[in-house]
Amino acid sequence: MSPKLAAVLLTLAASSLAGAAEAHAYLESAAPAVDGMSAPPAEIRITFSEEVVTKFSGLTLKNGAGKKVAVGKPKAGADKSVLIVPVKAKLAPGPYDVEWFCVSADTHRMKGHYRFTVR
């Protein structure tokens, strides 16, 4: 292999790795919606910008007083970028905070939060 060809291949490999290293799973949408109003949900669905590893992803749900609300085991949607978490109790009217965390397929750990209100 010529030194010039080797340099081109090395540059291509490095640039493709750099793009992969910058990838992270970000929240794209949620149900109940971010800052939205909802009837008491049976589950929380979060759609991320890329696939997540369900085994290492989940959320904590807290009511307006900061008390944790029981949720079930997370599962993946048909599209592995969707995380579905059952809500074990019927939620009373008021604000709720969702603190989510996920590990994307490229092993980056991300976290964030949002609020919704049950009417």
Biopython code that builds the backbone (N, CA, C, O; Angstrom):
import numpy as np
from Bio.PDB.StructureBuilder import StructureBuilder

atoms = [
    (1, "MET", "N", (0.861, -1.170, 0.000)),
    (1, "MET", "CA", (0.000, 0.000, 0.000)),
    (1, "MET", "C", (0.907, 1.232, 0.000)),
    (1, "MET", "O", (1.902, 1.300, 0.722)),
    (2, "SER", "N", (0.537, 2.181, -0.817)),
    (2, "SER", "CA", (1.344, 3.399, -0.903)),
    (2, "SER", "C", (1.120, 4.258, 0.336)),
    (2, "SER", "O", (0.054, 4.212, 0.949)),
    (3, "PRO", "N", (2.133, 5.042, 0.700)),
    (3, "PRO", "CA", (1.983, 5.940, 1.857)),
    (3, "PRO", "C", (0.825, 6.926, 1.677)),
    (3, "PRO", "O", (0.157, 7.284, 2.648)),
    (4, "LYS", "N", (0.587, 7.364, 0.438)),
    (4, "LYS", "CA", (-0.508, 8.308, 0.176)),
    (4, "LYS", "C", (-1.869, 7.652, 0.431)),
    (4, "LYS", "O", (-2.746, 8.256, 1.050)),
    (5, "LEU", "N", (-2.042, 6.407, -0.051)),
    (5, "LEU", "CA", (-3.290, 5.679, 0.173)),
    (5, "LEU", "C", (-3.494, 5.405, 1.658)),
    (5, "LEU", "O", (-4.610, 5.520, 2.166)),
    (6, "ALA", "N", (-2.432, 5.048, 2.345)),
    (6, "ALA", "CA", (-2.511, 4.792, 3.792)),
    (6, "ALA", "C", (-2.943, 6.055, 4.529)),
    (6, "ALA", "O", (-3.744, 5.984, 5.461)),
    (7, "ALA", "N", (-2.422, 7.201, 4.121)),
    (7, "ALA", "CA", (-2.783, 8.466, 4.766)),
    (7, "ALA", "C", (-4.254, 8.795, 4.537)),
    (7, "ALA", "O", (-4.936, 9.258, 5.452)),
    (8, "VAL", "N", (-4.750, 8.559, 3.315)),
    (8, "VAL", "CA", (-6.156, 8.813, 3.009)),
    (8, "VAL", "C", (-7.055, 7.905, 3.845)),
    (8, "VAL", "O", (-8.037, 8.366, 4.425)),
    (9, "LEU", "N", (-6.721, 6.615, 3.908)),
    (9, "LEU", "CA", (-7.524, 5.673, 4.694)),
    (9, "LEU", "C", (-7.507, 6.029, 6.172)),
    (9, "LEU", "O", (-8.542, 5.941, 6.834)),
    (10, "LEU", "N", (-6.371, 6.426, 6.701)),
    (10, "LEU", "CA", (-6.261, 6.819, 8.103)),
    (10, "LEU", "C", (-7.111, 8.056, 8.380)),
    (10, "LEU", "O", (-7.771, 8.133, 9.417)),
    (11, "THR", "N", (-7.100, 9.018, 7.468)),
    (11, "THR", "CA", (-7.909, 10.226, 7.627)),
    (11, "THR", "C", (-9.398, 9.895, 7.614)),
    (11, "THR", "O", (-10.154, 10.418, 8.433)),
    (12, "LEU", "N", (-9.824, 9.032, 6.693)),
    (12, "LEU", "CA", (-11.229, 8.625, 6.638)),
    (12, "LEU", "C", (-11.654, 7.905, 7.906)),
    (12, "LEU", "O", (-12.732, 8.172, 8.438)),
    (13, "ALA", "N", (-10.831, 7.007, 8.391)),
    (13, "ALA", "CA", (-11.155, 6.267, 9.616)),
    (13, "ALA", "C", (-11.256, 7.208, 10.803)),
    (13, "ALA", "O", (-12.180, 7.087, 11.608)),
    (14, "ALA", "N", (-10.333, 8.134, 10.925)),
    (14, "ALA", "CA", (-10.342, 9.077, 12.045)),
    (14, "ALA", "C", (-11.564, 9.981, 12.003)),
    (14, "ALA", "O", (-12.156, 10.263, 13.044)),
    (15, "SER", "N", (-11.948, 10.437, 10.822)),
    (15, "SER", "CA", (-13.109, 11.323, 10.732)),
    (15, "SER", "C", (-14.404, 10.586, 11.038)),
    (15, "SER", "O", (-15.321, 11.174, 11.614)),
    (16, "SER", "N", (-14.502, 9.316, 10.667)),
    (16, "SER", "CA", (-15.718, 8.565, 10.989)),
    (16, "SER", "C", (-15.796, 8.270, 12.475)),
    (16, "SER", "O", (-16.894, 8.261, 13.032)),
    (17, "LEU", "N", (-14.678, 8.029, 13.136)),
    (17, "LEU", "CA", (-14.671, 7.813, 14.584)),
    (17, "LEU", "C", (-14.997, 9.090, 15.330)),
    (17, "LEU", "O", (-15.686, 9.051, 16.350)),
    (18, "ALA", "N", (-14.523, 10.201, 14.849)),
    (18, "ALA", "CA", (-14.812, 11.477, 15.506)),
    (18, "ALA", "C", (-16.302, 11.757, 15.490)),
    (18, "ALA", "O", (-16.844, 12.244, 16.483)),
    (19, "GLY", "N", (-16.981, 11.461, 14.386)),
    (19, "GLY", "CA", (-18.427, 11.666, 14.316)),
    (19, "GLY", "C", (-19.161, 10.779, 15.290)),
    (19, "GLY", "O", (-20.115, 11.223, 15.930)),
    (20, "ALA", "N", (-18.739, 9.532, 15.418)),
    (20, "ALA", "CA", (-19.383, 8.605, 16.348)),
    (20, "ALA", "C", (-19.144, 9.023, 17.785)),
    (20, "ALA", "O", (-20.023, 8.854, 18.630)),
    (21, "ALA", "N", (-17.986, 9.559, 18.076)),
    (21, "ALA", "CA", (-17.653, 9.939, 19.443)),
    (21, "ALA", "C", (-18.484, 11.124, 19.916)),
    (21, "ALA", "O", (-18.674, 11.303, 21.119)),
    (22, "GLU", "N", (-18.982, 11.936, 18.987)),
    (22, "GLU", "CA", (-19.760, 13.101, 19.350)),
    (22, "GLU", "C", (-21.249, 12.802, 19.499)),
    (22, "GLU", "O", (-21.999, 13.675, 19.935)),
    (23, "ALA", "N", (-21.692, 11.617, 19.156)),
    (23, "ALA", "CA", (-23.114, 11.282, 19.188)),
    (23, "ALA", "C", (-23.598, 11.082, 20.622)),
    (23, "ALA", "O", (-22.906, 10.484, 21.446)),
    (24, "HIS", "N", (-24.788, 11.589, 20.904)),
    (24, "HIS", "CA", (-25.423, 11.425, 22.210)),
    (24, "HIS", "C", (-26.923, 11.288, 21.984)),
    (24, "HIS", "O", (-27.463, 11.796, 21.001)),
    (25, "ALA", "N", (-27.583, 10.603, 22.895)),
    (25, "ALA", "CA", (-29.041, 10.466, 22.820)),
    (25, "ALA", "C", (-29.685, 11.635, 23.565)),
    (25, "ALA", "O", (-29.523, 11.773, 24.777)),
    (26, "TYR", "N", (-30.408, 12.464, 22.836)),
    (26, "TYR", "CA", (-31.115, 13.593, 23.421)),
    (26, "TYR", "C", (-32.613, 13.357, 23.365)),
    (26, "TYR", "O", (-33.107, 12.685, 22.460)),
    (27, "LEU", "N", (-33.332, 13.906, 24.325)),
    (27, "LEU", "CA", (-34.784, 13.810, 24.334)),
    (27, "LEU", "C", (-35.332, 14.580, 23.136)),
    (27, "LEU", "O", (-35.061, 15.771, 22.981)),
    (28, "GLU", "N", (-36.101, 13.899, 22.291)),
    (28, "GLU", "CA", (-36.735, 14.558, 21.149)),
    (28, "GLU", "C", (-38.186, 14.888, 21.439)),
    (28, "GLU", "O", (-38.674, 15.955, 21.067)),
    (29, "SER", "N", (-38.885, 13.958, 22.114)),
    (29, "SER", "CA", (-40.279, 14.200, 22.470)),
    (29, "SER", "C", (-40.654, 13.280, 23.625)),
    (29, "SER", "O", (-39.944, 12.324, 23.939)),
    (30, "ALA", "N", (-41.775, 13.589, 24.243)),
    (30, "ALA", "CA", (-42.234, 12.783, 25.377)),
    (30, "ALA", "C", (-43.753, 12.799, 25.421)),
    (30, "ALA", "O", (-44.398, 13.712, 24.906)),
    (31, "ALA", "N", (-44.309, 11.769, 26.048)),
    (31, "ALA", "CA", (-45.744, 11.687, 26.307)),
    (31, "ALA", "C", (-45.917, 11.170, 27.724)),
    (31, "ALA", "O", (-45.521, 10.041, 28.015)),
    (32, "PRO", "N", (-46.493, 11.958, 28.603)),
    (32, "PRO", "CA", (-47.014, 13.298, 28.442)),
    (32, "PRO", "C", (-45.918, 14.267, 27.953)),
    (32, "PRO", "O", (-44.729, 14.083, 28.214)),
    (33, "ALA", "N", (-46.368, 15.285, 27.246)),
    (33, "ALA", "CA", (-45.462, 16.230, 26.600)),
    (33, "ALA", "C", (-44.713, 17.100, 27.608)),
    (33, "ALA", "O", (-45.201, 17.377, 28.704)),
    (34, "VAL", "N", (-43.532, 17.515, 27.209)),
    (34, "VAL", "CA", (-42.728, 18.439, 28.007)),
    (34, "VAL", "C", (-43.535, 19.717, 28.230)),
    (34, "VAL", "O", (-44.000, 20.342, 27.277)),
    (35, "ASP", "N", (-43.695, 20.099, 29.491)),
    (35, "ASP", "CA", (-44.462, 21.282, 29.907)),
    (35, "ASP", "C", (-45.925, 21.221, 29.478)),
    (35, "ASP", "O", (-46.597, 22.251, 29.418)),
    (36, "GLY", "N", (-46.423, 20.017, 29.181)),
    (36, "GLY", "CA", (-47.794, 19.863, 28.724)),
    (36, "GLY", "C", (-48.766, 19.527, 29.846)),
    (36, "GLY", "O", (-48.372, 19.310, 30.992)),
    (37, "MET", "N", (-50.049, 19.490, 29.486)),
    (37, "MET", "CA", (-51.110, 19.069, 30.397)),
    (37, "MET", "C", (-51.645, 17.754, 29.870)),
    (37, "MET", "O", (-51.746, 17.549, 28.661)),
    (38, "SER", "N", (-51.990, 16.853, 30.802)),
    (38, "SER", "CA", (-52.380, 15.512, 30.403)),
    (38, "SER", "C", (-53.393, 14.942, 31.378)),
    (38, "SER", "O", (-53.457, 15.346, 32.539)),
    (39, "ALA", "N", (-54.181, 14.000, 30.889)),
    (39, "ALA", "CA", (-54.952, 13.150, 31.790)),
    (39, "ALA", "C", (-53.928, 12.268, 32.505)),
    (39, "ALA", "O", (-52.792, 12.168, 32.042)),
    (40, "PRO", "N", (-54.291, 11.627, 33.619)),
    (40, "PRO", "CA", (-53.317, 10.768, 34.305)),
    (40, "PRO", "C", (-52.794, 9.675, 33.354)),
    (40, "PRO", "O", (-53.576, 8.854, 32.875)),
    (41, "PRO", "N", (-51.495, 9.661, 33.082)),
    (41, "PRO", "CA", (-50.951, 8.693, 32.122)),
    (41, "PRO", "C", (-50.738, 7.312, 32.744)),
    (41, "PRO", "O", (-50.428, 7.196, 33.929)),
    (42, "ALA", "N", (-50.907, 6.284, 31.940)),
    (42, "ALA", "CA", (-50.616, 4.915, 32.368)),
    (42, "ALA", "C", (-49.140, 4.597, 32.169)),
    (42, "ALA", "O", (-48.607, 3.658, 32.761)),
    (43, "GLU", "N", (-48.482, 5.405, 31.314)),
    (43, "GLU", "CA", (-47.060, 5.209, 31.035)),
    (43, "GLU", "C", (-46.446, 6.523, 30.598)),
    (43, "GLU", "O", (-47.140, 7.462, 30.207)),
    (44, "ILE", "N", (-45.129, 6.563, 30.675)),
    (44, "ILE", "CA", (-44.374, 7.700, 30.160)),
    (44, "ILE", "C", (-43.529, 7.173, 29.011)),
    (44, "ILE", "O", (-42.819, 6.178, 29.153)),
    (45, "ARG", "N", (-43.614, 7.854, 27.866)),
    (45, "ARG", "CA", (-42.848, 7.476, 26.673)),
    (45, "ARG", "C", (-41.903, 8.619, 26.342)),
    (45, "ARG", "O", (-42.319, 9.766, 26.176)),
    (46, "ILE", "N", (-40.633, 8.285, 26.252)),
    (46, "ILE", "CA", (-39.642, 9.282, 25.866)),
    (46, "ILE", "C", (-38.980, 8.810, 24.579)),
    (46, "ILE", "O", (-38.484, 7.686, 24.498)),
    (47, "THR", "N", (-38.980, 9.677, 23.582)),
    (47, "THR", "CA", (-38.327, 9.376, 22.318)),
    (47, "THR", "C", (-37.001, 10.124, 22.279)),
    (47, "THR", "O", (-36.951, 11.343, 22.441)),
    (48, "PHE", "N", (-35.930, 9.368, 22.060)),
    (48, "PHE", "CA", (-34.585, 9.940, 22.016)),
    (48, "PHE", "C", (-34.117, 10.086, 20.570)),
    (48, "PHE", "O", (-34.716, 9.531, 19.650)),
    (49, "SER", "N", (-33.061, 10.826, 20.392)),
    (49, "SER", "CA", (-32.520, 11.097, 19.061)),
    (49, "SER", "C", (-31.797, 9.892, 18.457)),
    (49, "SER", "O", (-31.492, 9.887, 17.265)),
    (50, "GLU", "N", (-31.524, 8.882, 19.265)),
    (50, "GLU", "CA", (-30.913, 7.642, 18.773)),
    (50, "GLU", "C", (-31.305, 6.500, 19.694)),
    (50, "GLU", "O", (-31.909, 6.723, 20.743)),
    (51, "GLU", "N", (-30.965, 5.282, 19.307)),
    (51, "GLU", "CA", (-31.306, 4.105, 20.110)),
    (51, "GLU", "C", (-30.663, 4.187, 21.488)),
    (51, "GLU", "O", (-29.552, 4.694, 21.645)),
    (52, "VAL", "N", (-31.394, 3.668, 22.495)),
    (52, "VAL", "CA", (-30.860, 3.606, 23.853)),
    (52, "VAL", "C", (-30.860, 2.158, 24.332)),
    (52, "VAL", "O", (-31.616, 1.324, 23.835)),
    (53, "VAL", "N", (-30.003, 1.878, 25.299)),
    (53, "VAL", "CA", (-29.915, 0.551, 25.893)),
    (53, "VAL", "C", (-30.882, 0.532, 27.078)),
    (53, "VAL", "O", (-30.610, 1.123, 28.124)),
    (54, "THR", "N", (-32.001, -0.145, 26.902)),
    (54, "THR", "CA", (-33.070, -0.132, 27.906)),
    (54, "THR", "C", (-32.587, -0.583, 29.277)),
    (54, "THR", "O", (-32.991, -0.024, 30.296)),
    (55, "LYS", "N", (-31.731, -1.583, 29.302)),
    (55, "LYS", "CA", (-31.217, -2.132, 30.562)),
    (55, "LYS", "C", (-30.536, -1.055, 31.423)),
    (55, "LYS", "O", (-30.526, -1.163, 32.649)),
    (56, "PHE", "N", (-29.979, -0.040, 30.801)),
    (56, "PHE", "CA", (-29.255, 1.006, 31.522)),
    (56, "PHE", "C", (-29.950, 2.360, 31.437)),
    (56, "PHE", "O", (-29.312, 3.396, 31.624)),
    (57, "SER", "N", (-31.242, 2.359, 31.158)),
    (57, "SER", "CA", (-31.991, 3.604, 30.997)),
    (57, "SER", "C", (-33.254, 3.551, 31.848)),
    (57, "SER", "O", (-33.744, 2.469, 32.171)),
    (58, "GLY", "N", (-33.773, 4.703, 32.205)),
    (58, "GLY", "CA", (-34.985, 4.736, 33.010)),
    (58, "GLY", "C", (-35.319, 6.150, 33.437)),
    (58, "GLY", "O", (-34.830, 7.122, 32.863)),
    (59, "LEU", "N", (-36.166, 6.249, 34.465)),
    (59, "LEU", "CA", (-36.552, 7.565, 34.961)),
    (59, "LEU", "C", (-37.048, 7.473, 36.394)),
    (59, "LEU", "O", (-37.399, 6.404, 36.894)),
    (60, "THR", "N", (-37.061, 8.624, 37.025)),
    (60, "THR", "CA", (-37.668, 8.803, 38.332)),
    (60, "THR", "C", (-38.795, 9.811, 38.140)),
    (60, "THR", "O", (-38.615, 10.833, 37.478)),
    (61, "LEU", "N", (-39.946, 9.524, 38.717)),
    (61, "LEU", "CA", (-41.103, 10.407, 38.617)),
    (61, "LEU", "C", (-41.396, 10.942, 40.009)),
    (61, "LEU", "O", (-41.499, 10.173, 40.965)),
    (62, "LYS", "N", (-41.531, 12.274, 40.126)),
    (62, "LYS", "CA", (-41.819, 12.903, 41.420)),
    (62, "LYS", "C", (-43.019, 13.821, 41.287)),
    (62, "LYS", "O", (-43.201, 14.490, 40.270)),
    (63, "ASN", "N", (-43.844, 13.842, 42.344)),
    (63, "ASN", "CA", (-44.995, 14.745, 42.352)),
    (63, "ASN", "C", (-44.540, 16.161, 42.712)),
    (63, "ASN", "O", (-43.354, 16.393, 42.944)),
    (64, "GLY", "N", (-45.474, 17.097, 42.757)),
    (64, "GLY", "CA", (-45.147, 18.491, 43.043)),
    (64, "GLY", "C", (-44.479, 18.718, 44.383)),
    (64, "GLY", "O", (-43.774, 19.711, 44.560)),
    (65, "ALA", "N", (-44.688, 17.811, 45.335)),
    (65, "ALA", "CA", (-44.054, 17.919, 46.649)),
    (65, "ALA", "C", (-42.673, 17.270, 46.674)),
    (65, "ALA", "O", (-41.998, 17.279, 47.704)),
    (66, "GLY", "N", (-42.252, 16.705, 45.540)),
    (66, "GLY", "CA", (-40.933, 16.070, 45.475)),
    (66, "GLY", "C", (-40.920, 14.618, 45.906)),
    (66, "GLY", "O", (-39.852, 14.017, 46.022)),
    (67, "LYS", "N", (-42.106, 14.038, 46.147)),
    (67, "LYS", "CA", (-42.189, 12.643, 46.569)),
    (67, "LYS", "C", (-42.169, 11.727, 45.344)),
    (67, "LYS", "O", (-42.869, 11.974, 44.361)),
    (68, "LYS", "N", (-41.359, 10.666, 45.413)),
    (68, "LYS", "CA", (-41.270, 9.724, 44.300)),
    (68, "LYS", "C", (-42.588, 8.985, 44.105)),
    (68, "LYS", "O", (-43.273, 8.620, 45.060)),
    (69, "VAL", "N", (-42.917, 8.777, 42.828)),
    (69, "VAL", "CA", (-44.098, 8.025, 42.433)),
    (69, "VAL", "C", (-43.597, 6.702, 41.846)),
    (69, "VAL", "O", (-42.648, 6.684, 41.061)),
    (70, "ALA", "N", (-44.237, 5.609, 42.228)),
    (70, "ALA", "CA", (-43.800, 4.284, 41.768)),
    (70, "ALA", "C", (-43.987, 4.132, 40.257)),
    (70, "ALA", "O", (-45.042, 4.436, 39.701)),
    (71, "VAL", "N", (-42.920, 3.649, 39.621)),
    (71, "VAL", "CA", (-42.973, 3.345, 38.189)),
    (71, "VAL", "C", (-42.488, 1.919, 37.986)),
    (71, "VAL", "O", (-41.813, 1.352, 38.846)),
    (72, "GLY", "N", (-42.835, 1.346, 36.846)),
    (72, "GLY", "CA", (-42.447, -0.015, 36.530)),
    (72, "GLY", "C", (-41.110, -0.089, 35.808)),
    (72, "GLY", "O", (-40.393, 0.900, 35.660)),
    (73, "LYS", "N", (-40.810, -1.294, 35.370)),
    (73, "LYS", "CA", (-39.556, -1.561, 34.668)),
    (73, "LYS", "C", (-39.616, -0.971, 33.255)),
    (73, "LYS", "O", (-40.592, -1.188, 32.536)),
    (74, "PRO", "N", (-38.585, -0.232, 32.854)),
    (74, "PRO", "CA", (-38.572, 0.338, 31.500)),
    (74, "PRO", "C", (-38.516, -0.746, 30.434)),
    (74, "PRO", "O", (-37.947, -1.818, 30.638)),
    (75, "LYS", "N", (-39.120, -0.439, 29.296)),
    (75, "LYS", "CA", (-39.019, -1.334, 28.143)),
    (75, "LYS", "C", (-38.825, -0.477, 26.903)),
    (75, "LYS", "O", (-39.088, 0.726, 26.911)),
    (76, "ALA", "N", (-38.362, -1.111, 25.848)),
    (76, "ALA", "CA", (-38.125, -0.399, 24.585)),
    (76, "ALA", "C", (-39.377, -0.449, 23.732)),
    (76, "ALA", "O", (-40.142, -1.412, 23.782)),
    (77, "GLY", "N", (-39.574, 0.590, 22.956)),
    (77, "GLY", "CA", (-40.637, 0.587, 21.964)),
    (77, "GLY", "C", (-40.181, -0.214, 20.752)),
    (77, "GLY", "O", (-39.064, -0.731, 20.731)),
    (78, "ALA", "N", (-41.034, -0.318, 19.750)),
    (78, "ALA", "CA", (-40.663, -1.020, 18.516)),
    (78, "ALA", "C", (-39.409, -0.386, 17.921)),
    (78, "ALA", "O", (-38.549, -1.077, 17.374)),
    (79, "ASP", "N", (-39.318, 0.926, 18.035)),
    (79, "ASP", "CA", (-38.125, 1.656, 17.646)),
    (79, "ASP", "C", (-37.299, 1.787, 18.932)),
    (79, "ASP", "O", (-37.779, 2.378, 19.899)),
    (80, "LYS", "N", (-36.112, 1.271, 18.968)),
    (80, "LYS", "CA", (-35.318, 1.239, 20.200)),
    (80, "LYS", "C", (-34.872, 2.616, 20.689)),
    (80, "LYS", "O", (-34.136, 2.723, 21.669)),
    (81, "SER", "N", (-35.318, 3.664, 20.006)),
    (81, "SER", "CA", (-35.041, 5.009, 20.496)),
    (81, "SER", "C", (-36.170, 5.487, 21.418)),
    (81, "SER", "O", (-36.119, 6.602, 21.936)),
    (82, "VAL", "N", (-37.185, 4.644, 21.619)),
    (82, "VAL", "CA", (-38.312, 4.987, 22.486)),
    (82, "VAL", "C", (-38.217, 4.181, 23.779)),
    (82, "VAL", "O", (-38.126, 2.954, 23.751)),
    (83, "LEU", "N", (-38.241, 4.879, 24.903)),
    (83, "LEU", "CA", (-38.228, 4.255, 26.226)),
    (83, "LEU", "C", (-39.635, 4.382, 26.802)),
    (83, "LEU", "O", (-40.192, 5.478, 26.847)),
    (84, "ILE", "N", (-40.209, 3.264, 27.242)),
    (84, "ILE", "CA", (-41.565, 3.247, 27.790)),
    (84, "ILE", "C", (-41.485, 2.800, 29.249)),
    (84, "ILE", "O", (-40.943, 1.737, 29.548)),
    (85, "VAL", "N", (-42.023, 3.610, 30.149)),
    (85, "VAL", "CA", (-41.992, 3.301, 31.580)),
    (85, "VAL", "C", (-43.415, 3.361, 32.117)),
    (85, "VAL", "O", (-44.040, 4.421, 32.100)),
    (86, "PRO", "N", (-43.935, 2.220, 32.597)),
    (86, "PRO", "CA", (-45.290, 2.207, 33.162)),
    (86, "PRO", "C", (-45.364, 3.027, 34.465)),
    (86, "PRO", "O", (-44.415, 3.046, 35.249)),
    (87, "VAL", "N", (-46.491, 3.694, 34.678)),
    (87, "VAL", "CA", (-46.746, 4.409, 35.930)),
    (87, "VAL", "C", (-47.642, 3.496, 36.749)),
    (87, "VAL", "O", (-48.720, 3.114, 36.293)),
    (88, "LYS", "N", (-47.209, 3.144, 37.951)),
    (88, "LYS", "CA", (-47.929, 2.148, 38.754)),
    (88, "LYS", "C", (-49.152, 2.688, 39.485)),
    (88, "LYS", "O", (-50.032, 1.912, 39.856)),
    (89, "ALA", "N", (-49.228, 3.991, 39.699)),
    (89, "ALA", "CA", (-50.353, 4.571, 40.439)),
    (89, "ALA", "C", (-51.089, 5.563, 39.552)),
    (89, "ALA", "O", (-50.518, 6.120, 38.614)),
    (90, "LYS", "N", (-52.367, 5.776, 39.862)),
    (90, "LYS", "CA", (-53.104, 6.820, 39.152)),
    (90, "LYS", "C", (-52.636, 8.156, 39.724)),
    (90, "LYS", "O", (-52.673, 8.373, 40.935)),
    (91, "LEU", "N", (-52.201, 9.037, 38.847)),
    (91, "LEU", "CA", (-51.656, 10.317, 39.293)),
    (91, "LEU", "C", (-52.769, 11.311, 39.590)),
    (91, "LEU", "O", (-53.715, 11.466, 38.817)),
    (92, "ALA", "N", (-52.631, 11.980, 40.731)),
    (92, "ALA", "CA", (-53.567, 13.033, 41.118)),
    (92, "ALA", "C", (-53.270, 14.290, 40.308)),
    (92, "ALA", "O", (-52.161, 14.443, 39.796)),
    (93, "PRO", "N", (-54.233, 15.185, 40.184)),
    (93, "PRO", "CA", (-53.961, 16.443, 39.481)),
    (93, "PRO", "C", (-52.795, 17.197, 40.122)),
    (93, "PRO", "O", (-52.622, 17.198, 41.340)),
    (94, "GLY", "N", (-52.008, 17.833, 39.263)),
    (94, "GLY", "CA", (-50.875, 18.623, 39.742)),
    (94, "GLY", "C", (-49.642, 18.417, 38.882)),
    (94, "GLY", "O", (-49.673, 17.672, 37.902)),
    (95, "PRO", "N", (-48.551, 19.086, 39.256)),
    (95, "PRO", "CA", (-47.313, 18.996, 38.486)),
    (95, "PRO", "C", (-46.505, 17.744, 38.840)),
    (95, "PRO", "O", (-46.551, 17.254, 39.968)),
    (96, "TYR", "N", (-45.764, 17.243, 37.849)),
    (96, "TYR", "CA", (-44.891, 16.079, 38.030)),
    (96, "TYR", "C", (-43.573, 16.341, 37.317)),
    (96, "TYR", "O", (-43.535, 16.917, 36.230)),
    (97, "ASP", "N", (-42.500, 15.905, 37.952)),
    (97, "ASP", "CA", (-41.164, 16.027, 37.372)),
    (97, "ASP", "C", (-40.660, 14.656, 36.949)),
    (97, "ASP", "O", (-40.750, 13.688, 37.704)),
    (98, "VAL", "N", (-40.132, 14.585, 35.736)),
    (98, "VAL", "CA", (-39.533, 13.371, 35.184)),
    (98, "VAL", "C", (-38.035, 13.614, 35.118)),
    (98, "VAL", "O", (-37.581, 14.525, 34.425)),
    (99, "GLU", "N", (-37.272, 12.811, 35.829)),
    (99, "GLU", "CA", (-35.809, 12.861, 35.758)),
    (99, "GLU", "C", (-35.372, 11.604, 35.012)),
    (99, "GLU", "O", (-35.419, 10.507, 35.567)),
    (100, "TRP", "N", (-34.953, 11.755, 33.773)),
    (100, "TRP", "CA", (-34.616, 10.603, 32.937)),
    (100, "TRP", "C", (-33.104, 10.433, 32.812)),
    (100, "TRP", "O", (-32.331, 11.376, 32.980)),
    (101, "PHE", "N", (-32.719, 9.207, 32.513)),
    (101, "PHE", "CA", (-31.315, 8.901, 32.221)),
    (101, "PHE", "C", (-31.312, 7.812, 31.162)),
    (101, "PHE", "O", (-32.229, 6.993, 31.095)),
    (102, "CYS", "N", (-30.292, 7.807, 30.349)),
    (102, "CYS", "CA", (-30.198, 6.785, 29.310)),
    (102, "CYS", "C", (-28.744, 6.545, 28.942)),
    (102, "CYS", "O", (-27.873, 7.391, 29.144)),
    (103, "VAL", "N", (-28.520, 5.375, 28.403)),
    (103, "VAL", "CA", (-27.232, 5.047, 27.804)),
    (103, "VAL", "C", (-27.527, 4.751, 26.341)),
    (103, "VAL", "O", (-28.321, 3.867, 26.019)),
    (104, "SER", "N", (-26.883, 5.496, 25.468)),
    (104, "SER", "CA", (-27.111, 5.297, 24.042)),
    (104, "SER", "C", (-26.339, 4.080, 23.547)),
    (104, "SER", "O", (-25.475, 3.551, 24.246)),
    (105, "ALA", "N", (-26.655, 3.654, 22.357)),
    (105, "ALA", "CA", (-26.016, 2.472, 21.775)),
    (105, "ALA", "C", (-24.502, 2.635, 21.698)),
    (105, "ALA", "O", (-23.771, 1.644, 21.691)),
    (106, "ASP", "N", (-24.025, 3.885, 21.640)),
    (106, "ASP", "CA", (-22.575, 4.108, 21.601)),
    (106, "ASP", "C", (-21.989, 4.286, 23.010)),
    (106, "ASP", "O", (-20.855, 4.743, 23.154)),
    (107, "THR", "N", (-22.751, 3.931, 24.036)),
    (107, "THR", "CA", (-22.378, 3.892, 25.464)),
    (107, "THR", "C", (-22.264, 5.250, 26.144)),
    (107, "THR", "O", (-21.740, 5.323, 27.256)),
    (108, "HIS", "N", (-22.726, 6.313, 25.529)),
    (108, "HIS", "CA", (-22.725, 7.609, 26.205)),
    (108, "HIS", "C", (-23.915, 7.688, 27.157)),
    (108, "HIS", "O", (-25.039, 7.358, 26.779)),
    (109, "ARG", "N", (-23.668, 8.123, 28.382)),
    (109, "ARG", "CA", (-24.727, 8.281, 29.371)),
    (109, "ARG", "C", (-25.194, 9.731, 29.352)),
    (109, "ARG", "O", (-24.392, 10.663, 29.415)),
    (110, "MET", "N", (-26.501, 9.898, 29.264)),
    (110, "MET", "CA", (-27.094, 11.228, 29.255)),
    (110, "MET", "C", (-28.192, 11.266, 30.314)),
    (110, "MET", "O", (-28.732, 10.229, 30.698)),
    (111, "LYS", "N", (-28.514, 12.468, 30.780)),
    (111, "LYS", "CA", (-29.620, 12.622, 31.716)),
    (111, "LYS", "C", (-30.246, 13.989, 31.508)),
    (111, "LYS", "O", (-29.641, 14.895, 30.934)),
    (112, "GLY", "N", (-31.459, 14.111, 31.986)),
    (112, "GLY", "CA", (-32.167, 15.362, 31.869)),
    (112, "GLY", "C", (-33.470, 15.298, 32.648)),
    (112, "GLY", "O", (-33.736, 14.321, 33.349)),
    (113, "HIS", "N", (-34.269, 16.323, 32.526)),
    (113, "HIS", "CA", (-35.538, 16.340, 33.245)),
    (113, "HIS", "C", (-36.532, 17.210, 32.490)),
    (113, "HIS", "O", (-36.164, 18.043, 31.662)),
    (114, "TYR", "N", (-37.778, 16.994, 32.800)),
    (114, "TYR", "CA", (-38.835, 17.845, 32.286)),
    (114, "TYR", "C", (-40.024, 17.734, 33.225)),
    (114, "TYR", "O", (-40.064, 16.879, 34.110)),
    (115, "ARG", "N", (-40.984, 18.610, 33.015)),
    (115, "ARG", "CA", (-42.179, 18.666, 33.862)),
    (115, "ARG", "C", (-43.419, 18.586, 32.994)),
    (115, "ARG", "O", (-43.446, 19.076, 31.865)),
    (116, "PHE", "N", (-44.449, 17.955, 33.549)),
    (116, "PHE", "CA", (-45.779, 17.959, 32.924)),
    (116, "PHE", "C", (-46.786, 18.109, 34.052)),
    (116, "PHE", "O", (-46.446, 17.943, 35.223)),
    (117, "THR", "N", (-48.022, 18.424, 33.698)),
    (117, "THR", "CA", (-49.073, 18.626, 34.696)),
    (117, "THR", "C", (-50.253, 17.724, 34.366)),
    (117, "THR", "O", (-50.689, 17.637, 33.218)),
    (118, "VAL", "N", (-50.756, 17.057, 35.392)),
    (118, "VAL", "CA", (-51.974, 16.235, 35.254)),
    (118, "VAL", "C", (-53.151, 17.138, 35.586)),
    (118, "VAL", "O", (-53.166, 17.817, 36.613)),
    (119, "ARG", "N", (-54.138, 17.130, 34.692)),
    (119, "ARG", "CA", (-55.327, 17.985, 34.912)),
    (119, "ARG", "C", (-56.405, 17.228, 35.670)),
    (119, "ARG", "O", (-57.470, 17.781, 35.945)),
]
sb = StructureBuilder()
sb.init_structure("model")
sb.init_model(0)
sb.init_chain("A")
sb.init_seg("    ")
for serial, (resi, resn, name, xyz) in enumerate(atoms, 1):
    if name == "N":
        sb.init_residue(resn, " ", resi, " ")
    sb.init_atom(name, np.array(xyz, "f"), 0.0, 1.0, " ", f" {name:<3s}", serial, name[0])
structure = sb.get_structure()
